[in-house]
Each structure stands twice: as structure tokens, then as C-alpha cells.
Amino acid sequence: MSDVRIQARLACGCLVGFREGVQGSPVTVILERKAEGCGMSIHLGGVPVFDHREALRPATRPVAPAQPDYEGEN
């Protein structure tokens, strides 16, 4: 990323910033400042927000083929 600092405000009022990522994630989202009125206990100022990108990878296990003749109950 360049020297441009990008920030966004969440609906709860917390301020997040975006930094260059590490190990397979091109962007890291950091909770820059927790809002006074934020009720989210998982929002901690200065801590990276968990990246779910790893969980969105395609499954490594074989998936059962769809059954075209299946009829659900109506």
C-alpha cells in the first residue's frame, strides 16, 4: 500500500484503519479508536479485526454431487 491513510467509521462509531497485510491477506483492518458509546466487547482499540478470508477458501474435502431427482416434501 502507499502512504495514503484510509479510514472508515463503523455503525457503532468506532474508527477503523487499513494497513498492508501479512501472510496471505493483502489488507489488515485495525480498530484505530473505539467509540465511547460502542457496546461491542470485541472491539479493542489498536487491535487487528479478525480476517475471515482464510475461512472463505474453497473446501478441501470432496463435496457430494447434487441429486437432480431429489424431491422435497411440499
VMD Tcl script that builds the backbone (N, CA, C; Angstrom):
set m [mol new atoms 222]
animate dup $m
set s [atomselect $m all]
$s set {name element resname resid chain x y z} {
  {N N MET 1 A 0.846 -1.178 0.000}
  {CA C MET 1 A 0.000 0.000 0.000}
  {C C MET 1 A 0.890 1.239 0.000}
  {N N SER 2 A 0.348 2.304 -0.422}
  {CA C SER 2 A 1.100 3.555 -0.440}
  {C C SER 2 A 0.969 4.270 0.895}
  {N N ASP 3 A 1.430 5.502 0.948}
  {CA C ASP 3 A 1.379 6.294 2.176}
  {C C ASP 3 A -0.012 6.855 2.458}
  {N N VAL 4 A -0.967 6.615 1.571}
  {CA C VAL 4 A -2.324 7.118 1.761}
  {C C VAL 4 A -2.965 6.389 2.934}
  {N N ARG 5 A -3.504 7.144 3.862}
  {CA C ARG 5 A -4.134 6.555 5.039}
  {C C ARG 5 A -5.642 6.531 4.814}
  {N N ILE 6 A -6.205 5.348 4.815}
  {CA C ILE 6 A -7.639 5.177 4.588}
  {C C ILE 6 A -8.281 4.774 5.903}
  {N N GLN 7 A -9.352 5.453 6.254}
  {CA C GLN 7 A -10.082 5.143 7.480}
  {C C GLN 7 A -11.574 5.082 7.179}
  {N N ALA 8 A -12.293 4.411 8.047}
  {CA C ALA 8 A -13.746 4.318 7.919}
  {C C ALA 8 A -14.345 4.287 9.317}
  {N N ARG 9 A -15.570 4.751 9.430}
  {CA C ARG 9 A -16.269 4.729 10.712}
  {C C ARG 9 A -17.351 3.660 10.648}
  {N N LEU 10 A -17.362 2.783 11.642}
  {CA C LEU 10 A -18.370 1.726 11.724}
  {C C LEU 10 A -19.678 2.294 12.265}
  {N N ALA 11 A -20.758 1.544 12.133}
  {CA C ALA 11 A -22.069 1.988 12.620}
  {C C ALA 11 A -22.068 2.233 14.126}
  {N N CYS 12 A -21.221 1.527 14.871}
  {CA C CYS 12 A -21.151 1.702 16.327}
  {C C CYS 12 A -20.370 2.957 16.707}
  {N N GLY 13 A -19.700 3.570 15.726}
  {CA C GLY 13 A -18.929 4.777 15.990}
  {C C GLY 13 A -17.427 4.552 16.060}
  {N N CYS 14 A -16.990 3.311 16.086}
  {CA C CYS 14 A -15.557 3.016 16.130}
  {C C CYS 14 A -14.902 3.396 14.807}
  {N N LEU 15 A -13.617 3.747 14.876}
  {CA C LEU 15 A -12.854 4.145 13.703}
  {C C LEU 15 A -11.888 3.028 13.342}
  {N N VAL 16 A -11.942 2.563 12.083}
  {CA C VAL 16 A -11.030 1.525 11.621}
  {C C VAL 16 A -10.095 2.098 10.575}
  {N N GLY 17 A -8.911 1.542 10.499}
  {CA C GLY 17 A -7.925 1.929 9.504}
  {C C GLY 17 A -7.466 0.693 8.749}
  {N N PHE 18 A -6.894 0.893 7.585}
  {CA C PHE 18 A -6.460 -0.208 6.735}
  {C C PHE 18 A -4.959 -0.123 6.544}
  {N N ARG 19 A -4.266 -1.249 6.753}
  {CA C ARG 19 A -2.810 -1.308 6.618}
  {C C ARG 19 A -2.441 -2.469 5.710}
  {N N GLU 20 A -1.200 -2.469 5.279}
  {CA C GLU 20 A -0.707 -3.562 4.458}
  {C C GLU 20 A -0.780 -4.857 5.266}
  {N N GLY 21 A -1.277 -5.908 4.636}
  {CA C GLY 21 A -1.481 -7.176 5.334}
  {C C GLY 21 A -0.249 -8.051 5.374}
  {N N VAL 22 A -0.419 -9.210 5.958}
  {CA C VAL 22 A 0.655 -10.197 6.089}
  {C C VAL 22 A 0.116 -11.585 5.793}
  {N N GLN 23 A 0.986 -12.477 5.369}
  {CA C GLN 23 A 0.708 -13.904 5.195}
  {C C GLN 23 A -0.643 -14.208 4.562}
  {N N GLY 24 A -0.793 -13.937 3.291}
  {CA C GLY 24 A -1.979 -14.335 2.559}
  {C C GLY 24 A -3.145 -13.376 2.607}
  {N N SER 25 A -3.049 -12.323 3.343}
  {CA C SER 25 A -4.119 -11.338 3.412}
  {C C SER 25 A -3.549 -9.988 2.983}
  {N N PRO 26 A -4.006 -9.451 1.837}
  {CA C PRO 26 A -3.410 -8.218 1.331}
  {C C PRO 26 A -3.686 -6.974 2.174}
  {N N VAL 27 A -4.737 -6.999 2.983}
  {CA C VAL 27 A -5.106 -5.832 3.792}
  {C C VAL 27 A -5.421 -6.283 5.213}
  {N N THR 28 A -4.932 -5.531 6.193}
  {CA C THR 28 A -5.280 -5.768 7.592}
  {C C THR 28 A -6.125 -4.598 8.067}
  {N N VAL 29 A -7.238 -4.897 8.714}
  {CA C VAL 29 A -8.120 -3.865 9.252}
  {C C VAL 29 A -7.807 -3.725 10.736}
  {N N ILE 30 A -7.465 -2.510 11.144}
  {CA C ILE 30 A -7.105 -2.229 12.538}
  {C C ILE 30 A -8.177 -1.334 13.151}
  {N N LEU 31 A -8.625 -1.666 14.335}
  {CA C LEU 31 A -9.560 -0.810 15.052}
  {C C LEU 31 A -8.732 0.321 15.657}
  {N N GLU 32 A -8.711 1.462 14.977}
  {CA C GLU 32 A -7.875 2.592 15.387}
  {C C GLU 32 A -8.335 3.188 16.716}
  {N N ARG 33 A -9.634 3.408 16.842}
  {CA C ARG 33 A -10.161 4.048 18.054}
  {C C ARG 33 A -11.553 3.511 18.346}
  {N N LYS 34 A -11.753 3.042 19.568}
  {CA C LYS 34 A -13.066 2.561 19.996}
  {C C LYS 34 A -13.914 3.762 20.417}
  {N N ALA 35 A -15.164 3.771 19.946}
  {CA C ALA 35 A -16.085 4.853 20.307}
  {C C ALA 35 A -16.519 4.707 21.761}
  {N N GLU 36 A -16.759 5.830 22.423}
  {CA C GLU 36 A -17.188 5.808 23.833}
  {C C GLU 36 A -18.501 5.059 24.011}
  {N N GLY 37 A -19.409 5.189 23.054}
  {CA C GLY 37 A -20.718 4.550 23.172}
  {C C GLY 37 A -20.809 3.165 22.575}
  {N N CYS 38 A -19.699 2.602 22.124}
  {CA C CYS 38 A -19.716 1.276 21.493}
  {C C CYS 38 A -19.940 0.201 22.548}
  {N N GLY 39 A -20.924 -0.648 22.294}
  {CA C GLY 39 A -21.233 -1.728 23.231}
  {C C GLY 39 A -20.623 -3.061 22.846}
  {N N MET 40 A -19.812 -3.081 21.809}
  {CA C MET 40 A -19.200 -4.331 21.340}
  {C C MET 40 A -17.964 -4.642 22.181}
  {N N SER 41 A -18.027 -5.714 22.955}
  {CA C SER 41 A -16.896 -6.057 23.820}
  {C C SER 41 A -15.700 -6.562 23.016}
  {N N ILE 42 A -15.919 -6.992 21.778}
  {CA C ILE 42 A -14.798 -7.488 20.966}
  {C C ILE 42 A -14.043 -6.365 20.266}
  {N N HIS 43 A -14.548 -5.139 20.319}
  {CA C HIS 43 A -13.848 -4.001 19.729}
  {C C HIS 43 A -12.815 -3.479 20.720}
  {N N LEU 44 A -11.549 -3.662 20.397}
  {CA C LEU 44 A -10.455 -3.200 21.244}
  {C C LEU 44 A -9.579 -2.277 20.417}
  {N N GLY 45 A -9.361 -1.055 20.867}
  {CA C GLY 45 A -8.570 -0.079 20.134}
  {C C GLY 45 A -7.154 -0.545 19.865}
  {N N GLY 46 A -6.679 -0.367 18.622}
  {CA C GLY 46 A -5.323 -0.724 18.243}
  {C C GLY 46 A -5.119 -2.185 17.909}
  {N N VAL 47 A -6.183 -2.972 17.910}
  {CA C VAL 47 A -6.086 -4.411 17.666}
  {C C VAL 47 A -6.639 -4.727 16.277}
  {N N PRO 48 A -5.972 -5.619 15.519}
  {CA C PRO 48 A -6.497 -6.005 14.206}
  {C C PRO 48 A -7.850 -6.700 14.325}
  {N N VAL 49 A -8.717 -6.420 13.377}
  {CA C VAL 49 A -10.008 -7.095 13.299}
  {C C VAL 49 A -9.757 -8.434 12.625}
  {N N PHE 50 A -10.359 -9.497 13.127}
  {CA C PHE 50 A -10.139 -10.836 12.587}
  {C C PHE 50 A -10.498 -10.901 11.113}
  {N N ASP 51 A -9.628 -11.516 10.324}
  {CA C ASP 51 A -9.832 -11.646 8.884}
  {C C ASP 51 A -10.408 -13.024 8.595}
  {N N HIS 52 A -11.612 -13.063 8.042}
  {CA C HIS 52 A -12.279 -14.333 7.736}
  {C C HIS 52 A -11.880 -14.878 6.374}
  {N N ARG 53 A -10.935 -14.237 5.691}
  {CA C ARG 53 A -10.556 -14.653 4.345}
  {C C ARG 53 A -10.150 -16.123 4.300}
  {N N GLU 54 A -9.421 -16.601 5.289}
  {CA C GLU 54 A -8.990 -17.997 5.315}
  {C C GLU 54 A -10.201 -18.932 5.340}
  {N N ALA 55 A -11.266 -18.533 6.033}
  {CA C ALA 55 A -12.458 -19.369 6.131}
  {C C ALA 55 A -13.262 -19.375 4.843}
  {N N LEU 56 A -13.032 -18.421 3.961}
  {CA C LEU 56 A -13.793 -18.337 2.721}
  {C C LEU 56 A -13.142 -19.099 1.573}
  {N N ARG 57 A -12.055 -19.797 1.836}
  {CA C ARG 57 A -11.421 -20.601 0.800}
  {C C ARG 57 A -12.337 -21.754 0.408}
  {N N PRO 58 A -12.200 -22.282 -0.819}
  {CA C PRO 58 A -12.996 -23.449 -1.209}
  {C C PRO 58 A -12.684 -24.639 -0.302}
  {N N ALA 59 A -13.654 -25.490 -0.105}
  {CA C ALA 59 A -13.480 -26.662 0.752}
  {C C ALA 59 A -12.399 -27.575 0.194}
  {N N THR 60 A -11.626 -28.185 1.078}
  {CA C THR 60 A -10.591 -29.124 0.647}
  {C C THR 60 A -11.117 -30.547 0.612}
  {N N ARG 61 A -12.264 -30.779 1.226}
  {CA C ARG 61 A -12.892 -32.099 1.197}
  {C C ARG 61 A -13.806 -32.199 -0.018}
  {N N PRO 62 A -13.924 -33.407 -0.582}
  {CA C PRO 62 A -14.831 -33.549 -1.732}
  {C C PRO 62 A -16.284 -33.302 -1.307}
  {N N VAL 63 A -17.016 -32.636 -2.175}
  {CA C VAL 63 A -18.412 -32.328 -1.901}
  {C C VAL 63 A -19.287 -33.346 -2.623}
  {N N ALA 64 A -20.312 -33.835 -1.954}
  {CA C ALA 64 A -21.221 -34.813 -2.573}
  {C C ALA 64 A -21.933 -34.164 -3.757}
  {N N PRO 65 A -22.052 -34.880 -4.867}
  {CA C PRO 65 A -22.725 -34.306 -6.034}
  {C C PRO 65 A -24.214 -34.078 -5.750}
  {N N ALA 66 A -24.761 -33.064 -6.384}
  {CA C ALA 66 A -26.188 -32.749 -6.230}
  {C C ALA 66 A -27.017 -33.887 -6.837}
  {N N GLN 67 A -28.151 -34.168 -6.229}
  {CA C GLN 67 A -29.029 -35.225 -6.730}
  {C C GLN 67 A -30.198 -34.566 -7.472}
  {N N PRO 68 A -30.172 -34.629 -8.804}
  {CA C PRO 68 A -31.216 -33.945 -9.572}
  {C C PRO 68 A -32.598 -34.560 -9.412}
  {N N ASP 69 A -32.698 -35.816 -9.014}
  {CA C ASP 69 A -34.009 -36.456 -8.895}
  {C C ASP 69 A -34.619 -36.308 -7.504}
  {N N TYR 70 A -33.958 -35.544 -6.634}
  {CA C TYR 70 A -34.480 -35.347 -5.267}
  {C C TYR 70 A -35.729 -34.476 -5.296}
  {N N GLU 71 A -36.750 -34.932 -4.595}
  {CA C GLU 71 A -37.989 -34.148 -4.487}
  {C C GLU 71 A -38.262 -33.885 -3.005}
  {N N GLY 72 A -38.298 -32.630 -2.662}
  {CA C GLY 72 A -38.606 -32.266 -1.295}
  {C C GLY 72 A -40.095 -32.384 -1.013}
  {N N GLU 73 A -40.446 -32.441 0.256}
  {CA C GLU 73 A -41.859 -32.505 0.620}
  {C C GLU 73 A -42.502 -31.149 0.423}
  {N N ASN 74 A -43.660 -31.119 -0.196}
  {CA C ASN 74 A -44.386 -29.858 -0.422}
  {C C ASN 74 A -45.638 -29.823 0.349}
}
mol reanalyze $m
mol bondsrecalc $m
mol representation Tube
mol addrep $m
